[in-house]
Amino acid sequence: MSQDNRIIRVQHLVRTFGTVTAVNDVTFDVRRGETFAFLGPNGAGKTTTIKMLTTVLRPTSGTLELDGLDPVKDSTEVRKRFGVVFQDPSLDSELTAWENLDIHGVLYHVPRRVRRERGETLLKLFELWDRRNDLVKTFSGGMRRRLEIARGFLHTPRVLFLDEPTLGLDPQSRNQMWTHVKNLNATEGVTVFLTTHYMDEADRVADRIAIIDHGKIVATGSSAELKQQTGADSLEAAFLKLTGTTIRDETFSAEDRMRQVARVWRR
């Protein structure tokens, strides 16, 4: 694989919090236009890695590249190149769907005409156009998630990070959401980087998968390759063989994540 085909490059990445090493010598890459799943138990280092790629956290050591740029040195330019949907809700529930999109476009310096045209296209694609003038607080969980993802696409990012985007959604909403995301992935060439605990979801939508555990990458490959490597008949069985069956706890709370996100956007 040529270097030009890699939109994300991570080499020997380390992130420590005091005496705790959350990410430990992690190396992987993501190809342009692919859907890449980053899987691991709770507290394995997934969200910490995404925070470093999206400029929320600085690495302790190692190197990162996103579209040829360093998220530490070129943070402003890097932010223009990705969209992100965090685990925790980030919409303003007192604004309408359209207002949430429009404010996002203003923050990313999307011209007014483009905001209007692309906003309409995305709201129609995600089946929210008829509710564009309704307050978000009246939306169901599935509708809010679709709006967050539509917003993530508004500024035409080159990479879309989805951190457990379908958590809590019913199977119909999950299926609908992925249909729309895969359509934009195919038509616009957007690279999708996702985390999920739904193994069937990763099996169905991901071109390649990396599994992280205790801060280290333990396997990388397609779903079929991981099954073959472990002798498992399903991705979930392969995942459990690679990471074990012990129940894990989250390392950081939702409040910690939101405080870190708020700090970086105030800089």
PASEBA-1860 file (N, C-alpha, C; in nm, 3 decimals):
! residues 267
1> MSQDNRII> 0.084/-0.119/0.000/0.000/0.000/0.000/0.088/0.124/0.000 ~ 0.064/0.217/-0.092/0.143/0.338/-0.100/0.105/0.434/0.012 ~ 0.198/0.521/0.051/0.173/0.619/0.156/0.057/0.710/0.117 ~ 0.045/0.743/-0.014/-0.058/0.835/-0.060/-0.199/0.781/-0.037 ~ -0.211/0.652/-0.020/-0.343/0.592/0.000/-0.386/0.593/0.146 ~ -0.300/0.642/0.234/-0.333/0.641/0.376/-0.374/0.780/0.421 ~ -0.496/0.793/0.469/-0.541/0.924/0.516/-0.511/0.942/0.665 ~ -0.497/0.830/0.738/-0.457/0.834/0.878/-0.338/0.743/0.897
9> RVQHLVRT> -0.236/0.795/0.964/-0.119/0.716/0.998/-0.088/0.737/1.147 ~ -0.082/0.628/1.220/-0.052/0.631/1.363/0.069/0.543/1.386 ~ 0.174/0.598/1.447/0.297/0.522/1.467/0.347/0.536/1.610 ~ 0.357/0.423/1.678/0.413/0.415/1.813/0.349/0.516/1.908 ~ 0.217/0.525/1.903/0.143/0.624/1.981/0.133/0.580/2.127 ~ 0.163/0.673/2.216/0.154/0.649/2.360/0.081/0.767/2.424 ~ -0.009/0.736/2.516/-0.072/0.841/2.597/-0.085/0.791/2.740 ~ -0.025/0.866/2.832/-0.031/0.830/2.974/-0.110/0.936/3.051
17> FGTVTAVN> -0.173/0.891/3.158/-0.241/0.980/3.253/-0.183/0.947/3.390 ~ -0.083/1.023/3.430/-0.014/0.992/3.554/0.058/0.859/3.539 ~ 0.023/0.764/3.623/0.088/0.632/3.618/0.014/0.534/3.528 ~ -0.098/0.577/3.470/-0.179/0.489/3.386/-0.143/0.512/3.238 ~ -0.113/0.404/3.168/-0.086/0.411/3.024/-0.212/0.365/2.951 ~ -0.285/0.463/2.895/-0.412/0.433/2.828/-0.391/0.381/2.687 ~ -0.289/0.433/2.619/-0.254/0.390/2.482/-0.106/0.360/2.483 ~ -0.068/0.238/2.439/0.067/0.190/2.461/0.130/0.139/2.331
25> DVTFDVRR> 0.205/0.226/2.264/0.281/0.188/2.143/0.189/0.137/2.032 ~ 0.087/0.216/2.000/-0.012/0.178/1.900/0.031/0.226/1.761 ~ 0.025/0.135/1.664/0.057/0.166/1.524/-0.050/0.106/1.434 ~ -0.109/0.190/1.347/-0.203/0.142/1.246/-0.221/0.251/1.142 ~ -0.286/0.217/1.031/-0.320/0.319/0.931/-0.460/0.295/0.879 ~ -0.516/0.398/0.819/-0.650/0.391/0.760/-0.641/0.440/0.617 ~ -0.699/0.364/0.526/-0.693/0.398/0.383/-0.801/0.498/0.346 ~ -0.770/0.579/0.248/-0.868/0.678/0.200/-0.994/0.608/0.149
33> GETFAFLG> -1.108/0.656/0.194/-1.235/0.607/0.143/-1.286/0.480/0.206 ~ -1.211/0.421/0.299/-1.260/0.296/0.357/-1.342/0.324/0.483 ~ -1.415/0.222/0.525/-1.482/0.224/0.655/-1.400/0.137/0.748 ~ -1.344/0.200/0.850/-1.248/0.136/0.940/-1.308/0.128/1.079 ~ -1.317/0.008/1.134/-1.372/-0.011/1.268/-1.259/-0.029/1.369 ~ -1.269/0.044/1.478/-1.170/0.041/1.585/-1.242/-0.017/1.707 ~ -1.216/-0.144/1.737/-1.293/-0.216/1.837/-1.209/-0.247/1.960 ~ -1.276/-0.255/2.073/-1.207/-0.293/2.196/-1.303/-0.290/2.313
41> PNGAGKTT> -1.270/-0.358/2.423/-1.353/-0.353/2.544/-1.353/-0.212/2.602 ~ -1.442/-0.189/2.699/-1.442/-0.061/2.769/-1.304/-0.035/2.830 ~ -1.257/0.088/2.817/-1.130/0.125/2.876/-1.008/0.075/2.803 ~ -1.026/0.023/2.680/-0.914/-0.036/2.606/-0.823/0.069/2.543 ~ -0.873/0.193/2.526/-0.793/0.297/2.464/-0.852/0.353/2.336 ~ -0.973/0.310/2.300/-1.036/0.354/2.175/-1.062/0.504/2.176 ~ -1.136/0.550/2.274/-1.175/0.691/2.277/-1.053/0.781/2.297 ~ -0.958/0.737/2.377/-0.836/0.816/2.395/-0.762/0.833/2.262
49> TIKMLTTV> -0.756/0.728/2.182/-0.692/0.738/2.051/-0.767/0.835/1.961 ~ -0.899/0.827/1.960/-0.978/0.920/1.879/-0.957/1.063/1.925 ~ -0.949/1.085/2.056/-0.926/1.220/2.107/-0.794/1.277/2.056 ~ -0.692/1.193/2.045/-0.563/1.241/1.994/-0.571/1.271/1.845 ~ -0.641/1.187/1.769/-0.657/1.211/1.626/-0.739/1.336/1.598 ~ -0.832/1.369/1.687/-0.920/1.483/1.666/-0.877/1.607/1.744 ~ -0.753/1.611/1.789/-0.687/1.727/1.851/-0.736/1.757/1.993 ~ -0.818/1.670/2.052/-0.867/1.694/2.187/-0.758/1.667/2.290
57> LRPTSGTL> -0.675/1.566/2.265/-0.564/1.531/2.353/-0.433/1.532/2.275 ~ -0.325/1.564/2.344/-0.192/1.555/2.286/-0.129/1.421/2.323 ~ -0.059/1.358/2.230/0.009/1.232/2.264/0.122/1.255/2.362 ~ 0.148/1.155/2.443/0.267/1.158/2.527/0.391/1.136/2.441 ~ 0.380/1.045/2.344/0.486/1.022/2.246/0.428/0.953/2.125 ~ 0.509/0.940/2.020/0.462/0.881/1.896/0.417/0.988/1.798 ~ 0.375/0.945/1.678/0.336/1.040/1.575/0.199/1.007/1.519 ~ 0.130/1.113/1.474/-0.002/1.103/1.413/-0.003/1.184/1.285
65> ELDGLDPV> -0.077/1.136/1.186/-0.103/1.215/1.066/-0.248/1.196/1.026 ~ -0.313/1.305/0.990/-0.447/1.299/0.932/-0.445/1.382/0.805 ~ -0.463/1.317/0.692/-0.456/1.382/0.561/-0.323/1.455/0.543 ~ -0.216/1.391/0.591/-0.082/1.447/0.575/-0.046/1.555/0.675 ~ -0.134/1.585/0.769/-0.110/1.691/0.868/-0.094/1.633/1.007 ~ -0.022/1.705/1.091/0.001/1.666/1.229/-0.107/1.728/1.318 ~ -0.191/1.647/1.384/-0.297/1.703/1.468/-0.246/1.791/1.582 ~ -0.121/1.776/1.621/-0.065/1.861/1.727/-0.018/1.994/1.670
73> KDSTEVRK> 0.061/1.990/1.564/0.118/2.113/1.507/0.019/2.187/1.417 ~ -0.070/2.114/1.352/-0.161/2.174/1.254/-0.305/2.155/1.297 ~ -0.335/2.179/1.425/-0.466/2.143/1.479/-0.581/2.215/1.408 ~ -0.564/2.343/1.376/-0.673/2.417/1.312/-0.704/2.360/1.175 ~ -0.603/2.331/1.096/-0.625/2.274/0.963/-0.680/2.132/0.970 ~ -0.633/2.056/1.069/-0.681/1.919/1.084/-0.830/1.918/1.116 ~ -0.875/2.011/1.201/-1.016/2.015/1.240/-1.108/2.042/1.121 ~ -1.057/2.111/1.021/-1.138/2.138/0.901/-1.160/2.012/0.819
81> RFGVVFQD> -1.076/1.911/0.840/-1.076/1.793/0.755/-1.156/1.677/0.811 ~ -1.204/1.689/0.934/-1.282/1.579/0.988/-1.415/1.628/1.046 ~ -1.511/1.536/1.050/-1.632/1.553/1.127/-1.629/1.450/1.239 ~ -1.702/1.476/1.346/-1.696/1.382/1.457/-1.831/1.376/1.526 ~ -1.872/1.255/1.560/-1.993/1.232/1.641/-1.947/1.156/1.764 ~ -1.948/1.224/1.879/-1.903/1.163/2.003/-2.013/1.074/2.062 ~ -1.974/0.994/2.160/-2.071/0.908/2.227/-2.182/0.990/2.292 ~ -2.145/1.102/2.351/-2.239/1.182/2.427/-2.310/1.284/2.338
89> PSLDSELT> -2.437/1.314/2.363/-2.512/1.409/2.281/-2.444/1.546/2.277 ~ -2.448/1.611/2.161/-2.382/1.741/2.147/-2.468/1.844/2.075 ~ -2.595/1.810/2.048/-2.685/1.905/1.985/-2.740/2.002/2.089 ~ -2.781/2.122/2.044/-2.851/2.217/2.130/-3.000/2.187/2.119 ~ -3.057/2.131/2.223/-3.196/2.086/2.218/-3.296/2.201/2.213 ~ -3.250/2.324/2.245/-3.339/2.439/2.241/-3.340/2.507/2.104 ~ -3.261/2.454/2.010/-3.260/2.505/1.873/-3.328/2.405/1.781 ~ -3.364/2.452/1.662/-3.423/2.363/1.563/-3.315/2.279/1.497
97> AWENLDIH> -3.358/2.179/1.421/-3.263/2.098/1.345/-3.184/2.186/1.249 ~ -3.255/2.275/1.180/-3.188/2.362/1.083/-3.088/2.454/1.151 ~ -3.124/2.509/1.267/-3.035/2.601/1.339/-2.909/2.528/1.386 ~ -2.924/2.403/1.430/-2.806/2.326/1.470/-2.711/2.307/1.353 ~ -2.764/2.277/1.235/-2.680/2.262/1.117/-2.616/2.394/1.078 ~ -2.696/2.500/1.080/-2.648/2.630/1.033/-2.534/2.683/1.121 ~ -2.548/2.669/1.252/-2.441/2.714/1.342/-2.313/2.637/1.318 ~ -2.326/2.507/1.297/-2.209/2.424/1.266/-2.141/2.475/1.139
105> GVLYHVPR> -2.221/2.506/1.037/-2.165/2.558/0.913/-2.094/2.690/0.931 ~ -2.149/2.777/1.014/-2.085/2.906/1.041/-1.950/2.885/1.110 ~ -1.947/2.795/1.209/-1.823/2.768/1.281/-1.714/2.715/1.187 ~ -1.754/2.641/1.084/-1.659/2.586/0.989/-1.643/2.674/0.864 ~ -1.696/2.795/0.870/-1.682/2.893/0.760/-1.734/2.839/0.628 ~ -1.843/2.763/0.634/-1.909/2.716/0.512/-1.993/2.832/0.458 ~ -1.974/2.872/0.333/-2.052/2.984/0.278/-2.202/2.963/0.293 ~ -2.277/3.073/0.308/-2.420/3.064/0.334/-2.494/2.982/0.228
113> RVRRERGE> -2.464/3.006/0.101/-2.533/2.934/-0.006/-2.505/2.784/0.005 ~ -2.379/2.749/0.033/-2.342/2.607/0.045/-2.410/2.546/0.167 ~ -2.415/2.622/0.277/-2.483/2.572/0.398/-2.628/2.541/0.367 ~ -2.693/2.629/0.294/-2.834/2.611/0.264/-2.855/2.489/0.173 ~ -2.774/2.480/0.067/-2.791/2.372/-0.029/-2.753/2.237/0.032 ~ -2.638/2.233/0.099/-2.593/2.105/0.155/-2.677/2.066/0.275 ~ -2.720/2.164/0.353/-2.806/2.134/0.467/-2.936/2.070/0.421 ~ -2.994/2.123/0.314/-3.118/2.066/0.262/-3.094/1.923/0.212
121> TLLKLFEL> -2.984/1.905/0.139/-2.953/1.772/0.086/-2.938/1.670/0.199 ~ -2.865/1.707/0.303/-2.839/1.614/0.413/-2.965/1.586/0.495 ~ -3.043/1.689/0.521/-3.166/1.666/0.598/-3.264/1.578/0.521 ~ -3.268/1.594/0.391/-3.354/1.506/0.311/-3.299/1.363/0.310 ~ -3.167/1.350/0.297/-3.106/1.217/0.296/-3.134/1.143/0.427 ~ -3.120/1.214/0.538/-3.140/1.152/0.669/-3.286/1.159/0.715 ~ -3.375/1.192/0.622/-3.519/1.191/0.645/-3.561/1.280/0.761 ~ -3.504/1.402/0.762/-3.535/1.500/0.866/-3.584/1.633/0.808
129> WDRRNDLV> -3.596/1.641/0.677/-3.630/1.768/0.613/-3.765/1.821/0.662 ~ -3.863/1.735/0.678/-3.996/1.780/0.722/-3.996/1.828/0.867 ~ -3.890/1.796/0.941/-3.881/1.838/1.081/-3.774/1.945/1.101 ~ -3.729/2.007/0.995/-3.616/2.100/1.003/-3.642/2.220/1.094 ~ -3.768/2.261/1.107/-3.800/2.378/1.189/-3.851/2.341/1.327 ~ -3.840/2.213/1.363/-3.883/2.168/1.496/-3.765/2.170/1.593 ~ -3.795/2.199/1.718/-3.691/2.199/1.820/-3.638/2.057/1.840 ~ -3.508/2.046/1.859/-3.444/1.916/1.875/-3.495/1.843/2.000
137> KTFSGGMR> -3.538/1.918/2.100/-3.587/1.853/2.222/-3.713/1.772/2.197 ~ -3.778/1.792/2.082/-3.896/1.712/2.049/-3.861/1.588/1.968 ~ -3.733/1.566/1.937/-3.690/1.455/1.854/-3.670/1.329/1.937 ~ -3.689/1.215/1.873/-3.654/1.087/1.934/-3.502/1.071/1.935 ~ -3.454/0.968/2.009/-3.310/0.943/2.013/-3.252/0.914/1.875 ~ -3.325/0.836/1.795/-3.278/0.804/1.660/-3.270/0.926/1.571 ~ -3.368/1.015/1.582/-3.368/1.137/1.502/-3.252/1.227/1.541 ~ -3.225/1.237/1.670/-3.113/1.321/1.715/-2.980/1.266/1.663
145> RRLEIARG> -2.968/1.134/1.665/-2.843/1.074/1.618/-2.825/1.099/1.469 ~ -2.934/1.085/1.392/-2.925/1.112/1.250/-2.887/1.257/1.223 ~ -2.941/1.347/1.304/-2.908/1.489/1.287/-2.761/1.515/1.319 ~ -2.710/1.451/1.425/-2.569/1.469/1.459/-2.479/1.422/1.345 ~ -2.515/1.311/1.284/-2.433/1.258/1.175/-2.446/1.346/1.051 ~ -2.567/1.393/1.021/-2.584/1.486/0.909/-2.500/1.611/0.931 ~ -2.498/1.660/1.053/-2.418/1.778/1.086/-2.269/1.750/1.065 ~ -2.226/1.629/1.100/-2.086/1.594/1.082/-2.042/1.596/0.937
153> FLHTPRVL> -2.136/1.574/0.844/-2.106/1.574/0.701/-2.116/1.714/0.639 ~ -2.169/1.812/0.711/-2.206/1.940/0.650/-2.088/2.011/0.584 ~ -1.973/2.011/0.648/-1.858/2.086/0.595/-1.771/2.001/0.502 ~ -1.829/1.891/0.451/-1.762/1.802/0.355/-1.628/1.754/0.409 ~ -1.629/1.682/0.522/-1.503/1.634/0.579/-1.442/1.522/0.496 ~ -1.314/1.502/0.514/-1.246/1.390/0.449/-1.251/1.265/0.535 ~ -1.266/1.285/0.667/-1.280/1.172/0.761/-1.397/1.202/0.853 ~ -1.481/1.103/0.877/-1.588/1.117/0.975/-1.563/1.016/1.087
161> FLDEPTLG> -1.543/1.067/1.209/-1.525/0.982/1.326/-1.661/0.959/1.391 ~ -1.695/0.833/1.411/-1.822/0.795/1.474/-1.790/0.710/1.596 ~ -1.804/0.768/1.715/-1.771/0.699/1.839/-1.899/0.640/1.898 ~ -1.920/0.510/1.873/-2.041/0.439/1.914/-2.167/0.515/1.870 ~ -2.183/0.537/1.740/-2.291/0.624/1.692/-2.431/0.565/1.706 ~ -2.443/0.433/1.720/-2.576/0.372/1.726/-2.610/0.319/1.864 ~ -2.535/0.362/1.964/-2.560/0.317/2.101/-2.703/0.352/2.142 ~ -2.780/0.251/2.181/-2.915/0.274/2.229/-3.021/0.282/2.121
169> LDPQSRNQ> -2.982/0.272/1.994/-3.081/0.280/1.886/-3.140/0.142/1.858 ~ -3.266/0.141/1.811/-3.328/0.014/1.776/-3.272/-0.035/1.643 ~ -3.289/-0.164/1.610/-3.230/-0.219/1.488/-3.271/-0.145/1.360 ~ -3.396/-0.099/1.354/-3.440/-0.027/1.235/-3.364/0.104/1.218 ~ -3.348/0.178/1.328/-3.276/0.306/1.322/-3.129/0.283/1.288 ~ -3.070/0.178/1.346/-2.930/0.148/1.316/-2.913/0.116/1.168 ~ -3.000/0.034/1.115/-2.990/-0.005/0.975/-3.007/0.115/0.884 ~ -3.104/0.201/0.913/-3.128/0.319/0.832/-3.009/0.414/0.836
177> MWTHVKNL> -2.955/0.435/0.957/-2.842/0.526/0.970/-2.723/0.478/0.888 ~ -2.692/0.347/0.896/-2.577/0.296/0.823/-2.599/0.297/0.672 ~ -2.720/0.281/0.628/-2.750/0.292/0.485/-2.712/0.430/0.435 ~ -2.748/0.534/0.511/-2.717/0.671/0.470/-2.567/0.699/0.477 ~ -2.502/0.652/0.584/-2.358/0.677/0.598/-2.281/0.607/0.486 ~ -2.315/0.483/0.457/-2.245/0.410/0.350/-2.269/0.475/0.214 ~ -2.386/0.533/0.194/-2.414/0.603/0.070/-2.321/0.722/0.054 ~ -2.303/0.801/0.160/-2.213/0.916/0.153/-2.067/0.872/0.144
185> NATEGVTV> -2.035/0.763/0.210/-1.901/0.707/0.199/-1.869/0.671/0.054 ~ -1.966/0.614/-0.015/-1.945/0.572/-0.154/-1.948/0.689/-0.251 ~ -2.041/0.783/-0.233/-2.059/0.890/-0.330/-1.960/1.005/-0.311 ~ -1.919/1.029/-0.186/-1.829/1.142/-0.159/-1.689/1.099/-0.121 ~ -1.668/0.969/-0.107/-1.534/0.921/-0.074/-1.490/0.952/0.067 ~ -1.585/0.977/0.157/-1.551/1.009/0.295/-1.501/0.884/0.367 ~ -1.388/0.894/0.433/-1.337/0.785/0.515/-1.415/0.783/0.646 ~ -1.462/0.666/0.685/-1.540/0.653/0.809/-1.457/0.573/0.910
193> FLTTHYMD> -1.437/0.633/1.027/-1.363/0.570/1.136/-1.461/0.553/1.251 ~ -1.493/0.428/1.283/-1.598/0.407/1.383/-1.553/0.317/1.496 ~ -1.615/0.340/1.612/-1.608/0.245/1.721/-1.749/0.197/1.749 ~ -1.763/0.074/1.789/-1.893/0.019/1.822/-1.874/-0.106/1.908 ~ -1.976/-0.134/1.989/-1.978/-0.260/2.063/-2.070/-0.361/1.996 ~ -2.133/-0.321/1.885/-2.218/-0.412/1.810/-2.132/-0.484/1.706 ~ -2.095/-0.608/1.736/-2.006/-0.681/1.647/-2.069/-0.708/1.510 ~ -2.201/-0.732/1.509/-2.267/-0.754/1.380/-2.260/-0.630/1.292
201> EADRVADR> -2.262/-0.514/1.355/-2.252/-0.388/1.283/-2.114/-0.374/1.218 ~ -2.010/-0.397/1.296/-1.874/-0.389/1.242/-1.853/-0.492/1.132 ~ -1.906/-0.612/1.154/-1.894/-0.720/1.054/-1.957/-0.677/0.922 ~ -2.069/-0.606/0.929/-2.144/-0.571/0.810/-2.087/-0.450/0.736 ~ -2.041/-0.347/0.810/-2.009/-0.220/0.744/-1.859/-0.194/0.725 ~ -1.773/-0.260/0.804/-1.631/-0.225/0.802/-1.553/-0.298/0.694 ~ -1.468/-0.225/0.624/-1.375/-0.286/0.529/-1.259/-0.353/0.603 ~ -1.209/-0.284/0.706/-1.102/-0.341/0.790/-1.131/-0.308/0.934
209> IAIIDHGK> -1.071/-0.385/1.023/-1.095/-0.374/1.166/-0.962/-0.381/1.240 ~ -0.946/-0.294/1.339/-0.835/-0.306/1.433/-0.894/-0.327/1.572 ~ -0.838/-0.422/1.645/-0.885/-0.450/1.781/-0.778/-0.408/1.879 ~ -0.817/-0.325/1.975/-0.725/-0.275/2.076/-0.768/-0.329/2.212 ~ -0.671/-0.365/2.294/-0.700/-0.414/2.428/-0.586/-0.376/2.520 ~ -0.620/-0.325/2.638/-0.518/-0.279/2.734/-0.420/-0.183/2.666 ~ -0.471/-0.098/2.577/-0.388/0.005/2.516/-0.302/-0.041/2.401 ~ -0.312/-0.168/2.360/-0.229/-0.221/2.253/-0.315/-0.281/2.141
217> IVATGSSA> -0.270/-0.267/2.017/-0.337/-0.332/1.906/-0.305/-0.482/1.912 ~ -0.412/-0.564/1.915/-0.390/-0.709/1.923/-0.417/-0.780/1.791 ~ -0.487/-0.712/1.699/-0.513/-0.774/1.568/-0.566/-0.667/1.472 ~ -0.535/-0.684/1.343/-0.586/-0.596/1.239/-0.617/-0.680/1.116 ~ -0.726/-0.649/1.048/-0.760/-0.719/0.925/-0.908/-0.707/0.895 ~ -0.950/-0.769/0.788/-1.094/-0.774/0.758/-1.162/-0.867/0.857 ~ -1.294/-0.861/0.861/-1.368/-0.952/0.949/-1.335/-1.098/0.916 ~ -1.330/-1.129/0.788/-1.299/-1.267/0.747/-1.160/-1.308/0.793
225> ELKQQTGA> -1.064/-1.216/0.782/-0.926/-1.247/0.823/-0.917/-1.269/0.974 ~ -0.990/-1.188/1.051/-0.987/-1.205/1.196/-1.051/-1.337/1.238 ~ -1.158/-1.375/1.171/-1.222/-1.504/1.200/-1.127/-1.619/1.166 ~ -1.061/-1.608/1.052/-0.968/-1.713/1.012/-0.851/-1.721/1.109 ~ -0.800/-1.605/1.149/-0.685/-1.600/1.240/-0.715/-1.667/1.373 ~ -0.838/-1.652/1.422/-0.874/-1.704/1.554/-0.949/-1.837/1.548 ~ -0.986/-1.881/1.427/-1.063/-2.003/1.414/-1.205/-1.988/1.465 ~ -1.257/-1.865/1.460/-1.391/-1.837/1.510/-1.491/-1.835/1.395
233> DSLEAAFL> -1.618/-1.857/1.428/-1.721/-1.857/1.324/-1.799/-1.727/1.319 ~ -1.764/-1.632/1.406/-1.828/-1.500/1.404/-1.727/-1.397/1.450 ~ -1.752/-1.269/1.418/-1.661/-1.164/1.462/-1.665/-1.150/1.614 ~ -1.782/-1.168/1.672/-1.791/-1.158/1.818/-1.707/-1.267/1.884 ~ -1.711/-1.387/1.831/-1.630/-1.495/1.888/-1.482/-1.466/1.871 ~ -1.444/-1.411/1.755/-1.304/-1.374/1.732/-1.261/-1.266/1.829 ~ -1.348/-1.167/1.850/-1.320/-1.057/1.942/-1.296/-1.110/2.084 ~ -1.380/-1.202/2.129/-1.366/-1.257/2.263/-1.240/-1.342/2.277
241> KLTGTTIR> -1.203/-1.413/2.172/-1.079/-1.492/2.177/-0.957/-1.401/2.187 ~ -0.965/-1.284/2.124/-0.852/-1.191/2.123/-0.844/-1.107/2.250 ~ -0.960/-1.079/2.313/-0.961/-0.986/2.427/-1.002/-1.051/2.558 ~ -1.050/-1.175/2.553/-1.092/-1.241/2.675/-1.237/-1.211/2.709 ~ -1.285/-1.269/2.817/-1.426/-1.257/2.854/-1.447/-1.178/2.983 ~ -1.340/-1.123/3.041/-1.352/-1.046/3.164/-1.425/-0.915/3.138 ~ -1.521/-0.880/3.223/-1.595/-0.755/3.209/-1.503/-0.639/3.243 ~ -1.508/-0.532/3.163/-1.423/-0.415/3.183/-1.507/-0.295/3.228
249> DETFSAED> -1.442/-0.199/3.292/-1.506/-0.074/3.332/-1.446/0.040/3.252 ~ -1.527/0.146/3.230/-1.477/0.263/3.161/-1.368/0.329/3.246 ~ -1.263/0.381/3.180/-1.156/0.451/3.250/-1.197/0.594/3.284 ~ -1.271/0.659/3.192/-1.308/0.798/3.211/-1.460/0.812/3.200 ~ -1.515/0.904/3.277/-1.659/0.925/3.275/-1.701/1.010/3.156 ~ -1.831/1.013/3.132/-1.884/1.098/3.025/-1.854/1.244/3.054 ~ -1.860/1.282/3.184/-1.831/1.421/3.219/-1.687/1.458/3.186 ~ -1.594/1.367/3.209/-1.454/1.391/3.174/-1.441/1.415/3.024
257> RMRQVARV> -1.508/1.330/2.943/-1.499/1.344/2.797/-1.551/1.480/2.752 ~ -1.666/1.523/2.806/-1.726/1.648/2.763/-1.642/1.767/2.807 ~ -1.581/1.761/2.923/-1.494/1.870/2.967/-1.374/1.884/2.875 ~ -1.317/1.771/2.833/-1.202/1.776/2.743/-1.241/1.832/2.608 ~ -1.359/1.793/2.557/-1.406/1.845/2.429/-1.427/1.995/2.439 ~ -1.491/2.041/2.548/-1.518/2.183/2.564/-1.389/2.264/2.570 ~ -1.287/2.211/2.637/-1.161/2.284/2.650/-1.094/2.306/2.516 ~ -1.092/2.203/2.431/-1.020/2.216/2.306/-1.086/2.317/2.213
265> WRR> -1.221/2.324/2.214/-1.288/2.417/2.123/-1.287/2.560/2.178 ~ -1.248/2.578/2.304/-1.233/2.714/2.356/-1.095/2.772/2.330 ~ -1.000/2.685/2.286/-0.863/2.732/2.266/-0.855/2.834/2.152
END
